[in-house]
């Protein structure tokens, strides 16, 4: 039986609310076990506005033997101060503890997946946490430098060669080795996690007009195209001119896209999937998905947050569990 492990994320945002609302729709003792990692007082406060529709038990510490599909296991991170609508040192510390606890649980169960609620870079900073995001945090816990931020939807799947870095440093970081590694991770994820055999992958250029034969930049000539050629795979094509690629809807002809930097693929992805997009950390042993939106401090505590993307994250997580099981990936 699959186990879904939800984290509270930044408790001052909408994470606890959308988790409770998503769990209410997902709770089914015949299909899955569910764990929610959250301070008990935060769960109780949020329950008063989110109206959970599932039985639950609160546990003071991790206890795998207590997991059951007949109720939702609430793992209490300890009483904490709740301050809706703003990042704090406390909310950063709690979100970090939830991440670490979820990783420990997932490592003990090959049929599990983590669904993380949104966190805040500001609250991470206030708490002294040295990660720019949850993707890098889980990669560090996994002791892995081989990972990718991948975005999932029915309309488009896209990965990033670079993640949370300033635009001015993207060109400095790009290399043939990096491009080939990211294409390999993307291909493995498509086949083993998403069930797409012999996938077609489109690689985007970095510069306007993909450099226009070196007139507007040489990264395509010196890095991106040589990396594609060295892989000798006819299903990996590029480097495509980014604006024309999306404008002519060429993305529909491919199983996935590799972009060079964050907004290059996130702008079109979010235009197509703003409430249904899912963030997936590919390349790790543990399965971790997340809604593709932020903490939404402006509506936290009002009971109006919609769990659509959180539900999509859970659906994709279960697909990945099933596909890995079929492909004997552990």
Residue pairs with C-beta under 8 A, 6 or more apart in sequence:
1 31
1 32
1 33
1 69
1 111
2 31
2 32
2 33
2 111
2 112
2 113
2 318
2 321
2 322
3 32
3 33
3 34
3 35
3 67
3 109
3 111
3 112
3 113
4 26
4 32
4 33
4 34
4 35
4 112
4 113
4 115
4 314
4 317
4 318
5 35
5 37
5 102
5 105
5 106
5 112
5 113
5 114
5 115
6 19
6 22
6 23
6 34
6 35
6 36
6 37
6 38
6 114
6 115
6 116
6 117
7 15
7 19
7 37
7 38
7 95
7 98
7 99
7 101
7 102
7 114
7 115
7 116
7 117
8 15
8 16
8 19
8 36
8 37
8 38
8 39
8 42
8 43
8 77
8 94
8 95
8 98
8 117
9 15
9 16
9 19
9 95
9 98
9 116
9 117
9 118
9 119
9 295
10 87
10 91
10 92
10 94
10 95
10 117
10 118
10 119
10 120
10 123
10 295
11 38
11 39
11 42
11 80
11 82
11 90
11 91
11 94
11 95
12 82
12 83
12 84
12 85
12 86
12 87
12 88
12 91
12 123
12 295
12 297
12 300
13 91
13 117
13 118
13 120
13 294
13 295
13 296
13 297
13 300
14 117
14 118
14 295
14 296
14 299
14 300
14 305
15 95
15 117
15 118
15 119
15 295
16 38
16 42
16 43
16 46
16 50
16 117
17 46
17 49
17 50
17 300
17 303
17 305
17 307
18 117
18 291
18 305
18 306
18 307
18 309
18 310
19 36
19 38
19 115
19 117
19 307
19 310
20 36
20 43
20 46
20 47
20 50
20 52
21 50
21 305
21 306
21 307
21 310
22 115
22 307
22 310
22 311
22 314
23 34
23 36
23 52
23 54
23 72
24 50
24 51
24 52
24 53
24 54
25 307
25 311
26 32
26 34
26 311
26 314
27 34
27 53
27 54
27 72
29 69
29 70
30 69
31 69
32 69
32 318
33 67
33 68
33 69
33 73
34 54
34 69
34 72
34 73
35 67
35 72
35 73
35 75
35 105
36 43
36 56
36 72
36 73
36 74
36 75
37 75
37 77
37 98
37 101
37 102
37 105
38 74
38 75
38 76
38 77
38 98
39 76
39 77
39 78
39 79
39 80
39 94
40 58
40 74
40 76
40 79
41 79
41 80
41 82
42 80
42 82
42 94
43 58
43 74
43 76
45 82
49 301
49 302
49 303
50 303
52 72
54 71
54 72
55 70
55 71
55 72
56 71
56 72
56 73
56 74
57 66
57 71
57 72
57 73
57 74
58 74
58 76
59 66
59 73
59 74
59 75
59 76
60 76
61 75
62 75
62 101
62 104
62 105
64 105
64 108
64 109
66 73
67 73
75 101
77 94
77 97
77 98
77 101
80 90
80 94
81 88
81 90
83 90
83 91
84 297
84 300
84 301
85 297
85 298
85 300
85 301
86 297
87 120
87 122
87 123
87 126
87 295
87 297
88 123
88 126
89 123
89 126
89 127
90 127
91 120
91 123
91 127
92 119
92 120
92 122
92 123
92 124
92 125
92 126
92 127
92 129
93 127
93 129
95 117
95 119
95 120
95 123
95 124
96 124
96 127
96 129
96 137
98 116
99 116
99 119
99 134
99 137
99 138
99 141
100 141
102 114
102 116
102 288
103 114
103 138
103 141
103 142
103 286
105 112
105 114
106 112
106 113
106 114
106 286
106 287
106 288
107 285
107 286
110 324
110 330
111 321
111 325
112 286
112 287
112 321
113 286
113 287
113 288
113 289
113 317
113 318
113 320
113 321
114 138
114 286
114 287
114 288
114 289
114 317
115 288
115 289
115 290
115 310
115 313
115 314
115 317
116 134
116 288
116 289
116 290
117 290
117 291
117 310
118 290
118 291
118 293
118 294
118 295
118 296
119 133
119 134
119 295
120 294
120 295
121 132
121 133
124 131
129 137
131 137
131 140
132 163
132 164
133 163
133 164
134 281
134 288
134 290
135 147
135 149
135 163
135 279
135 281
136 163
136 164
138 147
138 281
138 284
138 286
138 288
139 145
139 147
139 281
139 283
139 284
142 284
142 285
142 286
144 283
144 284
146 181
146 185
146 283
147 185
147 281
147 282
147 283
147 284
148 159
148 160
148 182
148 185
148 186
148 189
148 281
148 282
148 283
149 159
149 160
149 163
149 279
149 280
149 281
149 282
150 157
150 158
150 159
150 160
150 186
150 189
150 256
150 279
150 280
150 281
150 282
151 157
151 158
151 159
151 265
151 266
151 269
151 277
151 278
151 279
151 280
151 292
152 194
152 277
152 278
152 279
152 280
152 289
152 316
153 269
153 272
153 273
153 276
153 277
153 278
153 312
154 276
155 272
155 273
156 251
156 257
156 268
156 269
156 272
156 273
157 190
157 194
157 255
157 256
157 257
158 251
158 256
158 257
158 258
158 259
158 265
158 269
159 182
159 185
159 186
159 189
159 256
159 257
159 258
159 259
159 265
159 282
160 182
160 258
160 259
160 260
160 261
160 262
160 265
161 174
161 178
161 179
161 182
161 258
161 259
161 260
161 261
162 170
162 173
162 174
162 260
162 261
162 262
163 262
164 262
165 173
165 261
167 261
170 206
170 260
170 261
171 206
171 217
171 219
174 206
174 219
174 223
174 224
174 260
175 223
176 223
176 226
176 227
176 230
177 227
179 203
179 223
179 224
179 227
179 228
179 258
180 227
180 230
180 231
182 258
183 201
183 203
183 227
183 228
183 231
183 236
183 258
185 282
185 283
186 201
186 256
186 258
186 282
187 199
187 201
187 236
188 282
188 283
189 280
189 282
189 283
190 196
190 199
190 201
190 255
190 256
191 197
191 198
191 199
191 327
192 323
192 324
192 327
192 329
193 280
193 282
193 287
193 320
193 323
193 324
193 329
194 319
194 320
194 323
195 319
195 323
195 326
196 255
196 256
198 235
199 235
199 255
199 256
200 235
200 236
200 237
200 253
200 254
200 255
200 256
201 235
201 236
201 237
201 254
201 255
201 256
201 257
201 258
202 237
202 238
202 240
202 245
202 250
202 251
202 253
202 254
202 256
202 257
202 258
203 224
203 228
203 236
203 237
203 238
203 239
203 240
203 257
203 258
204 210
204 238
204 239
204 240
204 242
204 245
204 257
204 258
204 259
204 260
204 264
204 265
205 211
205 219
205 220
205 224
205 238
205 239
205 240
205 241
205 242
205 260
206 217
206 219
206 220
206 224
206 239
206 260
206 261
207 216
207 217
207 219
207 220
208 216
208 217
208 243
209 216
209 241
210 220
210 239
210 240
210 241
210 242
211 217
211 218
211 219
211 220
211 221
211 239
213 221
214 220
214 221
220 239
224 238
224 239
224 260
225 238
225 239
228 236
228 237
228 238
228 239
237 254
238 258
240 250
242 259
242 264
244 250
245 251
245 257
246 268
251 257
251 268
257 265
259 265
269 277
269 292
270 277
270 292
273 292
274 293
275 293
275 306
275 308
275 309
276 308
276 309
276 312
277 291
277 292
277 293
277 309
277 312
278 289
278 290
278 291
278 292
278 309
278 312
278 313
278 316
279 289
279 290
279 291
279 292
279 313
280 288
280 289
280 290
280 316
280 320
281 288
281 289
285 330
287 317
287 320
287 321
287 324
289 313
289 314
289 316
289 317
289 320
290 313
291 309
291 310
291 312
291 313
292 309
293 309
296 305
299 305
323 329
324 330
